Every structure is written in structure tokens, then in C-alpha cells.
Amino acid sequence: MCEVFGVSRSGYYAWLKRPKSERKNRKERLAKRIKQIFLESRRLYGSPKITQVLRSEGEKVSQKTVARIMKELGLRSRTVKKYKATTNSNHSLPVQENKLNQQFVAEAPNQVWMADITYIPTDEGWLYLASIMDLYTRKIVGWYADKQMTKALVLQALDRAYKQQRPAGNVLHHSDRGSQYASSEYQERLEQYGMNGSMSRKGNCYDNACIESFHSIIKRELIYLEKFKTREEAKKRIYEYIEFFYNRRRIHSSIGYLSPIEHERMYYQSIKNAA
């Protein structure tokens, strides 16, 4: 073979023993870490988020480089997009003024909570998920899933959120105009917890965009990737996704590529340091 290519045997063996270049070593190290981050993200992160994780670790790397390495490794985000159904607001119950008015800004945890309901298919029929998100941290502070879309569903989610967070001040609670949220029982519970109600305008999905975005995410990253035989199976997977991945590990561009719980922890740490 050496004769064919016109090189000496000594030169060939010297080439074999030559140490890898720094560039090649770095690429191999990057490829290994990129694959690790990808798998830890449940095969959900694309090159933008993986790039941010690497940069947070002190790695100077471009998204273009990450995308190229992912392509070479055959790593591709498994998220998908599908149609999202919405709740029915055709009822005669009184509704709250839209106090939030698309001002999706909060200065601290437990200032603004956003609530919504979504639908999850199983072989047993629909499972309904009611979720409550803290606008500042993007953390899902309360959620509940059941086979019926009743006021009991949203009340359970609200009770869980209040029990977990124990907000000290007044919370602005924003939802759509669904009958579950407009019910006298739900409005009384908000008053009991010292919360101010706010509701989206009729037919305007942008008024509740943040929590609807979460439901879109959980569908792309979990619901549409799996087939659930039973509602209990779906509940278990939703619990694992929200409590162990979304709240604790999934990074969000809107909060500086931190996880919700890390963002919340950093806020309270800054308050403690300033005291």
C-alpha cells in the first residue's frame, strides 16, 4: 500500500503514531458532550439549546458548529407539532377584566400566575390537564389531570399551587374565559387565597400565550411522542415530565437559559444576599 501511494513505510508508521491535533481533540470532546446533553434532554434539545448549555459551561462554540456535529452524529430533536384544541367560553357566567393585558412581565415569583386546560388522548379516552404557571420563573406551580374537564379539575390544580407556593402577597391569576374558571366556586377560591382574577378577551389566544406555550411544549416533547394505553399511564408520564424534567432541568430562553427551579432559587438567593 505504501508503494501505491508513494510513501515510505517509516513515514507511514510515523503518521500513525502522530498525536491527534488540538482541533481534532476538541471536536471529539465537543461531540461527546453534545451527545450527553442531547440524551439528558430526553432527545428534545436542538442545536440552539445545546449551544447555550455548552456556553454556560464556559465553552466558546457557535450554534453552526453544534448543528454540524449533531448532523454528523445523527442527533435530531424528536419534537413534533400538532393541532391544539381550546376550552369553550360560550357561557353566561360573569368574567373578569383582562388586567394582565398581555403584559407578560413579572419582577418576582408569585406575582402573576397563568392557568389553562389542555387535552391528552389515551386509549381509554381523553385526559384533561389543568396547569398553573408562575410568569416570573416559568415554573408549573400546580397541575392536575382527570378524565373530566370540570371545575373540580381546575380547583385541584389551584389548591396544589397554593399549597406548594404559599404566596405571601396578592397574586394576579390570569386564565381564559372557560366556564371552569368563571364558576362561582373557582372565583370564591381565588378570593379565599387573596388572589386577583384576570381573564383573556374572548377568542384571543395571545392573552394567555405563556401557559398555552407550555401546553404546546409538553405536547411536542411528550404527548405526541408516546401512545398511552390508560389515563393512569399518561398521568405518570406527565408527572415525570413536569416535576423532574420541565421544572428542574429544561432550560428556557425567556429566563436566561435556566431551568424554572434554578431561576426561582437564584431570585431568593439574591434577596437573601441583599438583606
N, C-alpha and C positions, 0 to 999 in steps of 0.2 A: 504494500500500500504506500509505503514511503517513497518507493521508486516511481510509482504512478504520479504522485503529487510533487515529486522532485524535491523532497526534503530528506535530511539525514535522520537516521534512527536516534542519534543522540539529541538532535534538535526536537524531535517528536516527543521523546520521553521527558525532556526538559519542559516542554509546553504542558504536558500532563501534570507535572509536579508544581507548576507555577501557581502561586496562591491566587485566590479569587480577587478581583478588583474591588475597591471600596464601593463602587457603584453597584456591582452585582450583589455584594453582601447586603447593601441597604435595600435593594429591591426584594431580595429573598426575605429579609426581616420584615419589610412592609407587607409583603404578600401573606406571610404567616399571621401577622397581627390583623390584617384586613379580614382574613378568613375567620379568625377568632371573634372579632367584633360582629361580623355578619351572623355567625352561628348564635352568639349570645343574644342577638336581637331577634331571635326566632326566625331568621332568614327574611327579615322585614326591611332592614335598612338598605337604602340605595347609597350611591356614592356621595351625595351631599351630607347626609348624617354621619357616615363613616369618616368623611374628611374632617368634620367638626370634632368627632371623638379623638381622632389622631392629633389634631391641633391642640386640643385640651390637654393632651399628654406631652406636649412640647415638640411634636413632630412637625417640621416645616414641609408641607406637602400640598400640592394643588389637587383640586377635585378632578381635573383631567387625568392626572396620574393615577388616582384611586380608581376612576372609572375604567381606565385601560387595564389595570391589574385585575380588577373584578371580571372584566370580559375574558382575560386570559385564563382566569381560574374557573370560569363558567358560573360565577355568582350573580344571581339576578333576583331582585326583590320579588316576592311571591304575592304581593298585594294585588287586588283586583277591584274594579269599580262596578257597582250595580245601582239600580233604582232604589230610592228610599221613600217609603210611604210616610204620611204625616197624620197627626191626630185631627179629629173632627172638631171644629169650633162653631158648628151650627147649633146653637142652643140659646135659650133666653135668659141665662144666668147673668148677673152683673159682672162686669170685667173691670180690672184695674187700669189706671192710666199707665201709658208707656213711659215710666220715669227714667228707665235706662237710656232709651232713645239712641241706641247703637253707640253709646259712649263706652266702648269696651276697654275701660281703663280702671284699675284699682291700685291703691297705694299700699295695701296691706292685706293679709289673709282675712277672711270672714267679713269683708266689706260688701262684696257682691257675689251672690250665688245664682247660678243659672240652671233651670230644670227642664227636662224634656223626656219624652217616651219614644221608644222605637220598637220595631217588630223583629222577631227572630224565628225563622222556620225550623221545625223539627218534624220527625216522622209522626209524632203524636198530635201535631197541630202547632199553632202559633204560641210563642213565649214572648211576653211583653217585658221590656226592660225600662224602668224609670231610673234616671240618673240625675245627680245634682253635682255641678262643678263649681269650684271656687275660681272666680275670674282671675285673681292675682296669681295663684300658684298653678292653675290648670289641673289641680288635684280633684279626683272624683271623691267628694267627701261623704257621699251617701248614694246607695243604689239598692234596688230591689227588683226581683224578677218573679213573675207569676203567669199563670195561664189565662187570666182575665185582666182586661185593661179597665180597672175600676178606680174609684177614689182611694180605696184601701191600698192599691199599688203605690200611688204617689205619696200617701201618708206614711207608709213604711219607709220609703226612701228618705223622706224629710226627717222622720224620727231618728233614723240611723245617723243622718248627717249631724243633727243637733247633738245627739248623744256623744258622737265622736269628737266634734269640734268644740262644743260648749262655747259658742261665740260670746264675748263679753259685751260688745256694743250692738247697735242696730245693724241688721243685715238687710241689704236690698235684695229681695228674692224676685228673680225675673223668670217668667215662663211664657208659653204660648197661651192662647185663649181656650185650650181644651177644657171640656166640662169637668174633668177630674180636678184641675187646678182652680177652676171657678166655683167649685162646690162650696157650700157654706162650711162644711166640715174642714176643708183644707184652709180656707181663709181664716177660720177661727183658730186653727193650729198655728198659723203664721202670727196671729195676734198674741197667742199664748206665749210664743217664743220671742216676742218683741221684734218681729221682722216686718219690713215694709214691702208690700206687694207691688209688682210691676208686670205688665203683660204686653206682648207684642201686638202690633197692629194686625188687623185681620188680613190673612193671605200674604203677609210679608215675612218670608223665611229668614231674611237678613237680620231681623230684630233679635233673633235668638241664635245667631250664627255660631258662637263658640261651642255651645253644648251640642248643637246639631253637627258641628265639625267632629266632635268626639264620637258621636254615634256613627258618623261616616267612617272614621278611623277604625273603630272596633269591628265594623262590618268588613272593611277591606283587609284588616290584619288578622281577623279570627273567624267571624261568622261565615263569610263567603269562601273560606279556605277549608272548611270542615263540614261534614254532614252529621247532624245529631239525631240519634235514634229516639232519644227521650228528652223531655224537658229537664229532668234532673241532670242528665249528662251535659246539656247546654249550660245549666246554672253553674256546674262545677268548673267548666272551662272559662266561663265569664268571670267567675271568682278568681281563678288563677291569673287570667289576663289583667284584670283591673288591679288587684291587690299586690301581685308580685311582679308584674311587668310594667303596666302603664304608669301607675303611681310611683313606683320605686326605681324603675330603670329606664323607661323610654324618655329620650331627650326631646325637647321642644324648642324650635327656633324662636318662638314668641317669648320665652323666658331664658334666653341666652344659652340655649342648648344644654339645659339642666333638666333633671327629672323633677316632677312636681314636689315630691317629698324633699329633695335636696334644696330646691328653691325655697320651700317653706322653712327648712332648717336654717338656711343662710339668713333669712329675714329675722328670725327670732334671735339668732346669734349676734346679728348687728345691733339689735335692740339691747341685748344684754351687754355688749361691749360699750355701747354709748351711755349706759346707766352709771 
